[in-house]
Amino acid sequence: MISYIALLRGINVGGHRPLKMEDLRKMFLQLGFKKVETYIQSGNVVFEVPESRQTDQLVPLIKEQIEESFGYDVPVVVRSAYRLGAILNNFPFDIKEGWKGYITFLAEEPDSEAKEQLESQSNNIETFKVAGTQVYSVVNKKADQKPQFSNRFIEKQLRVAGTNRNLRTINKVLNLASAE
């Protein structure tokens, strides 16, 4: 069995697309996934599938079932626990006092022009580094100016769907995956 993490975008945010995590967990079990656990209300699901299962089939299967079960067409990103751990270990920034680290998981790799455009907007409030299908970001939460950083901002700059998670959440889902 291989442990995976599904990251859903835009559920339970500001009262939009409400979805109980227990209902989501049951849906994953109905798909035949094993050891299904959810973490907080933002759509983080840890699950296992047999090694024989094709990874590229997971996203469309999960997306279709969410739409069928709950009526929501939401972006879904799936990473193996192993890959997610490697992504986290490659976080390129030191987190200074007052700053917070994030990783945006992208549905596909953006083009090089879009990557350069986003990275060129790094400043003393926020810094971006695009690496494959993720964006590493650090944001100064104590800055006088409001940062541009948001899921919508990243998607608009890169023209690719994605979902943000802070480093604490990523560590928690990795701990859930390794506990199974």
C-alpha positions as CSV (number, residue, x, y, z in Angstrom):
1,M,0.0,0.0,0.0
2,I,1.1,3.6,-0.7
3,S,0.1,6.5,1.4
4,Y,-1.2,9.6,-0.4
5,I,-2.5,13.0,0.6
6,A,-5.3,14.7,-1.3
7,L,-5.5,18.5,-1.0
8,L,-8.8,20.0,-1.9
9,R,-9.1,23.7,-2.8
10,G,-11.9,26.0,-1.8
11,I,-14.0,24.0,0.6
12,N,-15.3,25.3,3.9
13,V,-13.8,28.7,3.2
14,G,-15.9,31.7,4.2
15,G,-19.1,29.6,4.3
16,H,-18.7,28.5,0.7
17,R,-18.8,24.8,-0.3
18,P,-19.5,23.4,3.1
19,L,-18.3,19.9,3.5
20,K,-18.1,17.8,6.7
21,M,-14.8,16.0,6.9
22,E,-16.6,12.8,8.1
23,D,-18.7,12.8,4.9
24,L,-15.5,13.3,2.9
25,R,-13.8,10.5,4.7
26,K,-16.7,8.1,4.0
27,M,-16.6,9.1,0.3
28,F,-12.9,8.1,0.2
29,L,-13.7,4.8,1.8
30,Q,-16.5,4.2,-0.7
31,L,-13.8,4.7,-3.5
32,G,-12.0,1.7,-2.0
33,F,-9.2,3.7,-0.3
34,K,-7.9,2.4,3.0
35,K,-6.9,4.0,6.3
36,V,-8.6,7.3,5.4
37,E,-8.0,10.2,7.8
38,T,-8.8,13.9,7.4
39,Y,-7.1,16.9,9.0
40,I,-8.9,20.2,9.8
41,Q,-11.7,21.5,7.7
42,S,-9.8,22.7,4.7
43,G,-9.8,19.4,2.8
44,N,-6.7,17.5,3.7
45,V,-7.2,13.7,3.3
46,V,-4.6,11.0,4.0
47,F,-5.3,7.6,2.5
48,E,-3.7,4.4,1.2
49,V,-4.2,2.6,-2.1
50,P,-2.6,-0.6,-3.4
51,E,0.7,-0.2,-5.2
52,S,-0.9,-1.5,-8.4
53,R,-3.2,1.6,-8.6
54,Q,-2.2,4.2,-11.2
55,T,-1.4,7.5,-9.5
56,D,-2.6,9.5,-12.4
57,Q,-6.1,8.0,-12.1
58,L,-6.5,9.3,-8.5
59,V,-7.3,12.9,-9.2
60,P,-10.0,12.4,-11.8
61,L,-11.6,9.7,-9.7
62,I,-11.7,11.9,-6.5
63,K,-12.8,15.0,-8.4
64,E,-15.7,13.1,-10.1
65,Q,-16.8,11.5,-6.8
66,I,-16.8,14.9,-5.0
67,E,-18.9,16.4,-7.7
68,E,-21.3,13.5,-7.7
69,S,-21.5,13.2,-4.0
70,F,-21.5,16.8,-2.9
71,G,-22.1,18.8,-6.1
72,Y,-18.8,20.7,-5.9
73,D,-16.3,21.0,-8.8
74,V,-13.2,21.7,-6.8
75,P,-9.5,21.4,-7.8
76,V,-7.8,18.4,-6.2
77,V,-4.1,17.8,-5.9
78,V,-2.7,14.4,-4.9
79,R,0.8,13.7,-3.8
80,S,2.3,10.6,-2.3
81,A,3.4,10.9,1.3
82,Y,7.0,10.2,0.2
83,R,6.8,13.0,-2.4
84,L,5.2,15.4,0.0
85,G,8.0,14.8,2.5
86,A,10.6,15.5,-0.2
87,I,8.8,18.7,-1.2
88,L,8.7,19.9,2.4
89,N,12.4,18.9,2.9
90,N,13.3,21.1,-0.1
91,F,11.7,24.2,1.4
92,P,14.3,26.8,0.3
93,F,13.7,29.6,2.9
94,D,14.5,30.1,6.5
95,I,11.5,31.2,8.5
96,K,12.3,34.4,10.3
97,E,10.4,35.7,13.3
98,G,7.1,37.1,12.2
99,W,7.2,35.3,8.9
100,K,5.1,32.2,7.8
101,G,6.0,29.5,5.3
102,Y,3.6,28.1,2.7
103,I,3.6,25.7,-0.2
104,T,1.2,26.0,-3.0
105,F,0.6,22.7,-4.7
106,L,-0.1,23.1,-8.4
107,A,-2.2,20.9,-10.7
108,E,0.4,21.2,-13.4
109,E,3.8,22.8,-14.0
110,P,3.5,26.5,-15.1
111,D,5.4,27.8,-18.1
112,S,8.8,29.4,-17.5
113,E,7.6,33.0,-18.3
114,A,4.9,32.7,-15.6
115,K,7.4,31.3,-13.1
116,E,9.8,34.2,-13.7
117,Q,6.9,36.7,-13.4
118,L,5.9,35.4,-10.0
119,E,9.4,35.2,-8.6
120,S,10.2,38.7,-9.8
121,Q,7.4,40.0,-7.5
122,S,9.4,38.8,-4.4
123,N,10.1,41.6,-2.0
124,N,10.6,42.4,1.7
125,I,7.1,41.3,2.5
126,E,6.9,38.1,0.6
127,T,9.2,35.8,-1.4
128,F,8.3,33.2,-4.0
129,K,10.2,30.3,-5.5
130,V,8.6,28.0,-8.1
131,A,9.9,24.5,-8.3
132,G,8.1,22.1,-10.6
133,T,4.5,21.8,-9.5
134,Q,4.8,23.7,-6.3
135,V,5.5,27.3,-5.1
136,Y,7.4,27.9,-2.0
137,S,6.5,31.1,-0.2
138,V,7.4,33.0,2.9
139,V,5.2,35.9,4.0
140,N,6.0,38.6,6.6
141,K,2.8,38.6,8.7
142,K,4.0,41.6,10.7
143,A,4.7,43.9,7.7
144,D,2.9,47.3,7.5
145,Q,1.8,46.5,4.0
146,K,-0.6,43.8,3.1
147,P,1.0,41.0,1.2
148,Q,-0.4,40.0,-2.2
149,F,0.0,36.3,-1.3
150,S,-3.2,34.2,-1.6
151,N,-4.3,31.2,-3.5
152,R,-6.0,33.4,-6.0
153,F,-2.9,35.5,-6.5
154,I,-0.7,32.5,-7.2
155,E,-3.2,31.0,-9.6
156,K,-3.6,34.2,-11.5
157,Q,0.1,34.8,-11.8
158,L,0.9,31.2,-12.9
159,R,-2.4,30.5,-14.8
160,V,-2.5,27.1,-13.1
161,A,-5.0,25.7,-10.5
162,G,-3.4,25.1,-7.1
163,T,-4.0,25.0,-3.3
164,N,-2.0,26.6,-0.5
165,R,-1.0,24.9,2.8
166,N,1.0,26.3,5.6
167,L,4.0,24.3,6.8
168,R,2.3,23.3,10.0
169,T,-0.6,21.6,8.1
170,I,1.9,19.8,5.8
171,N,3.8,18.5,8.8
172,K,0.5,17.3,10.4
173,V,-0.7,15.4,7.3
174,L,2.7,13.8,6.9
175,N,2.6,12.7,10.6
176,L,-0.9,11.2,9.9
177,A,0.5,9.4,6.9
178,S,3.5,8.0,8.7
179,A,1.3,6.9,11.7
180,E,-0.7,4.5,9.5
